[in-house]
Amino acid sequence: MAVKLRLKRMGSTHKPFYRVVAADSRSARDGRFLETLGTYDPKKDANAYTIKEDRVLYWLSVGATPTETVRTVLSRAGVMAKFAESKVKKATKAEKPAKKEATKTTAKSTSKKTTTKKATKKEEK
């Protein structure tokens, strides 16, 4: 299931009000959704929004893709910067064990070479 972070239109005619929701990409714009993540009011002077940062970061970490408008709202709220920082931290943590594994594999490969040499010496005799 492909999850998107997008806007769900609320409010009356000529007075739009949006909810930021996590929804299946195949569902309708104002249809079924998985979770409400915040609100966005474009009619206010400062484009007022409220965001549940921890839930948005969760959905982004599991692969949800925000629409362009939601991405700009999240950028203004500072959530996209936090998500980018968390990706960098995960990448640096993943590199350290990878180096240890590389040394283990080289040790294993050298031990395999010695066993193959012994086998070839026995075959020659």
C-alpha positions as protocol buffer text, in pm:
chain_id: "A"
residue {
  index: 1
  type: MET
  ca { x: 0 y: 0 z: 0 }
}
residue {
  index: 2
  type: ALA
  ca { x: 145 y: 336 z: -103 }
}
residue {
  index: 3
  type: VAL
  ca { x: 83 y: 599 z: 163 }
}
residue {
  index: 4
  type: LYS
  ca { x: 75 y: 969 z: 86 }
}
residue {
  index: 5
  type: LEU
  ca { x: 65 y: 1266 z: 319 }
}
residue {
  index: 6
  type: ARG
  ca { x: -190 y: 1500 z: 166 }
}
residue {
  index: 7
  type: LEU
  ca { x: -458 y: 1758 z: 233 }
}
residue {
  index: 8
  type: LYS
  ca { x: -824 y: 1676 z: 297 }
}
residue {
  index: 9
  type: ARG
  ca { x: -1051 y: 1971 z: 220 }
}
residue {
  index: 10
  type: MET
  ca { x: -1291 y: 2080 z: 492 }
}
residue {
  index: 11
  type: GLY
  ca { x: -1486 y: 2399 z: 552 }
}
residue {
  index: 12
  type: SER
  ca { x: -1761 y: 2561 z: 352 }
}
residue {
  index: 13
  type: THR
  ca { x: -1774 y: 2721 z: 8 }
}
residue {
  index: 14
  type: HIS
  ca { x: -1513 y: 2996 z: -33 }
}
residue {
  index: 15
  type: LYS
  ca { x: -1377 y: 2920 z: 315 }
}
residue {
  index: 16
  type: PRO
  ca { x: -1140 y: 2629 z: 271 }
}
residue {
  index: 17
  type: PHE
  ca { x: -978 y: 2459 z: 566 }
}
residue {
  index: 18
  type: TYR
  ca { x: -756 y: 2155 z: 527 }
}
residue {
  index: 19
  type: ARG
  ca { x: -652 y: 1859 z: 738 }
}
residue {
  index: 20
  type: VAL
  ca { x: -314 y: 1699 z: 679 }
}
residue {
  index: 21
  type: VAL
  ca { x: -379 y: 1326 z: 663 }
}
residue {
  index: 22
  type: ALA
  ca { x: -196 y: 1003 z: 587 }
}
residue {
  index: 23
  type: ALA
  ca { x: -399 y: 821 z: 324 }
}
residue {
  index: 24
  type: ASP
  ca { x: -372 y: 540 z: 75 }
}
residue {
  index: 25
  type: SER
  ca { x: -276 y: 690 z: -260 }
}
residue {
  index: 26
  type: ARG
  ca { x: -568 y: 515 z: -431 }
}
residue {
  index: 27
  type: SER
  ca { x: -837 y: 667 z: -207 }
}
residue {
  index: 28
  type: ALA
  ca { x: -1028 y: 985 z: -299 }
}
residue {
  index: 29
  type: ARG
  ca { x: -905 y: 1330 z: -190 }
}
residue {
  index: 30
  type: ASP
  ca { x: -1170 y: 1366 z: 78 }
}
residue {
  index: 31
  type: GLY
  ca { x: -1221 y: 994 z: 123 }
}
residue {
  index: 32
  type: ARG
  ca { x: -1084 y: 735 z: 357 }
}
residue {
  index: 33
  type: PHE
  ca { x: -763 y: 809 z: 543 }
}
residue {
  index: 34
  type: LEU
  ca { x: -539 y: 634 z: 792 }
}
residue {
  index: 35
  type: GLU
  ca { x: -459 y: 912 z: 1039 }
}
residue {
  index: 36
  type: THR
  ca { x: -505 y: 1288 z: 1088 }
}
residue {
  index: 37
  type: LEU
  ca { x: -166 y: 1455 z: 1127 }
}
residue {
  index: 38
  type: GLY
  ca { x: -256 y: 1823 z: 1155 }
}
residue {
  index: 39
  type: THR
  ca { x: -440 y: 2117 z: 1005 }
}
residue {
  index: 40
  type: TYR
  ca { x: -371 y: 2394 z: 753 }
}
residue {
  index: 41
  type: ASP
  ca { x: -568 y: 2717 z: 706 }
}
residue {
  index: 42
  type: PRO
  ca { x: -462 y: 2913 z: 395 }
}
residue {
  index: 43
  type: LYS
  ca { x: -707 y: 3199 z: 460 }
}
residue {
  index: 44
  type: LYS
  ca { x: -531 y: 3318 z: 777 }
}
residue {
  index: 45
  type: ASP
  ca { x: -265 y: 3586 z: 742 }
}
residue {
  index: 46
  type: ALA
  ca { x: 26 y: 3366 z: 847 }
}
residue {
  index: 47
  type: ASN
  ca { x: -108 y: 3051 z: 679 }
}
residue {
  index: 48
  type: ALA
  ca { x: -179 y: 2893 z: 1016 }
}
residue {
  index: 49
  type: TYR
  ca { x: -99 y: 2525 z: 1057 }
}
residue {
  index: 50
  type: THR
  ca { x: -69 y: 2272 z: 1334 }
}
residue {
  index: 51
  type: ILE
  ca { x: 135 y: 1956 z: 1288 }
}
residue {
  index: 52
  type: LYS
  ca { x: 188 y: 1643 z: 1500 }
}
residue {
  index: 53
  type: GLU
  ca { x: 563 y: 1622 z: 1439 }
}
residue {
  index: 54
  type: ASP
  ca { x: 622 y: 1280 z: 1590 }
}
residue {
  index: 55
  type: ARG
  ca { x: 351 y: 1115 z: 1382 }
}
residue {
  index: 56
  type: VAL
  ca { x: 461 y: 1290 z: 1061 }
}
residue {
  index: 57
  type: LEU
  ca { x: 820 y: 1176 z: 1122 }
}
residue {
  index: 58
  type: TYR
  ca { x: 693 y: 821 z: 1175 }
}
residue {
  index: 59
  type: TRP
  ca { x: 501 y: 818 z: 847 }
}
residue {
  index: 60
  type: LEU
  ca { x: 795 y: 966 z: 658 }
}
residue {
  index: 61
  type: SER
  ca { x: 1028 y: 705 z: 808 }
}
residue {
  index: 62
  type: VAL
  ca { x: 809 y: 418 z: 689 }
}
residue {
  index: 63
  type: GLY
  ca { x: 805 y: 554 z: 334 }
}
residue {
  index: 64
  type: ALA
  ca { x: 507 y: 787 z: 302 }
}
residue {
  index: 65
  type: THR
  ca { x: 549 y: 1054 z: 36 }
}
residue {
  index: 66
  type: PRO
  ca { x: 411 y: 1404 z: 94 }
}
residue {
  index: 67
  type: THR
  ca { x: 242 y: 1602 z: -182 }
}
residue {
  index: 68
  type: GLU
  ca { x: 402 y: 1931 z: -290 }
}
residue {
  index: 69
  type: THR
  ca { x: 172 y: 2147 z: -76 }
}
residue {
  index: 70
  type: VAL
  ca { x: 214 y: 1928 z: 230 }
}
residue {
  index: 71
  type: ARG
  ca { x: 591 y: 1929 z: 176 }
}
residue {
  index: 72
  type: THR
  ca { x: 597 y: 2311 z: 187 }
}
residue {
  index: 73
  type: VAL
  ca { x: 379 y: 2318 z: 501 }
}
residue {
  index: 74
  type: LEU
  ca { x: 608 y: 2064 z: 667 }
}
residue {
  index: 75
  type: SER
  ca { x: 914 y: 2264 z: 561 }
}
residue {
  index: 76
  type: ARG
  ca { x: 772 y: 2579 z: 718 }
}
residue {
  index: 77
  type: ALA
  ca { x: 705 y: 2384 z: 1037 }
}
residue {
  index: 78
  type: GLY
  ca { x: 1063 y: 2251 z: 1035 }
}
residue {
  index: 79
  type: VAL
  ca { x: 961 y: 1886 z: 1016 }
}
residue {
  index: 80
  type: MET
  ca { x: 1137 y: 1814 z: 686 }
}
residue {
  index: 81
  type: ALA
  ca { x: 1466 y: 1942 z: 831 }
}
residue {
  index: 82
  type: LYS
  ca { x: 1428 y: 1709 z: 1131 }
}
residue {
  index: 83
  type: PHE
  ca { x: 1354 y: 1419 z: 898 }
}
residue {
  index: 84
  type: ALA
  ca { x: 1667 y: 1493 z: 693 }
}
residue {
  index: 85
  type: GLU
  ca { x: 1876 y: 1505 z: 1012 }
}
residue {
  index: 86
  type: SER
  ca { x: 1738 y: 1173 z: 1128 }
}
residue {
  index: 87
  type: LYS
  ca { x: 1828 y: 1015 z: 793 }
}
residue {
  index: 88
  type: VAL
  ca { x: 2186 y: 1141 z: 827 }
}
residue {
  index: 89
  type: LYS
  ca { x: 2212 y: 1003 z: 1181 }
}
residue {
  index: 90
  type: LYS
  ca { x: 2085 y: 663 z: 1069 }
}
residue {
  index: 91
  type: ALA
  ca { x: 2331 y: 658 z: 781 }
}
residue {
  index: 92
  type: THR
  ca { x: 2629 y: 732 z: 1007 }
}
residue {
  index: 93
  type: LYS
  ca { x: 2521 y: 463 z: 1253 }
}
residue {
  index: 94
  type: ALA
  ca { x: 2486 y: 212 z: 970 }
}
residue {
  index: 95
  type: GLU
  ca { x: 2836 y: 284 z: 836 }
}
residue {
  index: 96
  type: LYS
  ca { x: 3019 y: 192 z: 1158 }
}
residue {
  index: 97
  type: PRO
  ca { x: 2897 y: -171 z: 1180 }
}
residue {
  index: 98
  type: ALA
  ca { x: 2947 y: -209 z: 805 }
}
residue {
  index: 99
  type: LYS
  ca { x: 3320 y: -146 z: 850 }
}
residue {
  index: 100
  type: LYS
  ca { x: 3339 y: -415 z: 1118 }
}
residue {
  index: 101
  type: GLU
  ca { x: 3159 y: -662 z: 892 }
}
residue {
  index: 102
  type: ALA
  ca { x: 3403 y: -586 z: 611 }
}
residue {
  index: 103
  type: THR
  ca { x: 3698 y: -687 z: 830 }
}
residue {
  index: 104
  type: LYS
  ca { x: 3521 y: -1007 z: 931 }
}
residue {
  index: 105
  type: THR
  ca { x: 3456 y: -1105 z: 571 }
}
residue {
  index: 106
  type: THR
  ca { x: 3819 y: -1051 z: 474 }
}
residue {
  index: 107
  type: ALA
  ca { x: 3929 y: -1274 z: 761 }
}
residue {
  index: 108
  type: LYS
  ca { x: 3688 y: -1543 z: 647 }
}
residue {
  index: 109
  type: SER
  ca { x: 3802 y: -1516 z: 289 }
}
residue {
  index: 110
  type: THR
  ca { x: 4167 y: -1564 z: 386 }
}
residue {
  index: 111
  type: SER
  ca { x: 4079 y: -1872 z: 590 }
}
residue {
  index: 112
  type: LYS
  ca { x: 3897 y: -2016 z: 289 }
}
residue {
  index: 113
  type: LYS
  ca { x: 4204 y: -1963 z: 73 }
}
residue {
  index: 114
  type: THR
  ca { x: 4422 y: -2161 z: 313 }
}
residue {
  index: 115
  type: THR
  ca { x: 4178 y: -2450 z: 315 }
}
residue {
  index: 116
  type: THR
  ca { x: 4171 y: -2461 z: -63 }
}
residue {
  index: 117
  type: LYS
  ca { x: 4553 y: -2461 z: -75 }
}
residue {
  index: 118
  type: LYS
  ca { x: 4565 y: -2757 z: 164 }
}
residue {
  index: 119
  type: ALA
  ca { x: 4315 y: -2943 z: -46 }
}
residue {
  index: 120
  type: THR
  ca { x: 4517 y: -2888 z: -362 }
}
residue {
  index: 121
  type: LYS
  ca { x: 4840 y: -3007 z: -194 }
}
residue {
  index: 122
  type: LYS
  ca { x: 4673 y: -3334 z: -88 }
}
residue {
  index: 123
  type: GLU
  ca { x: 4543 y: -3387 z: -439 }
}
residue {
  index: 124
  type: GLU
  ca { x: 4892 y: -3336 z: -586 }
}
residue {
  index: 125
  type: LYS
  ca { x: 5042 y: -3610 z: -363 }
}
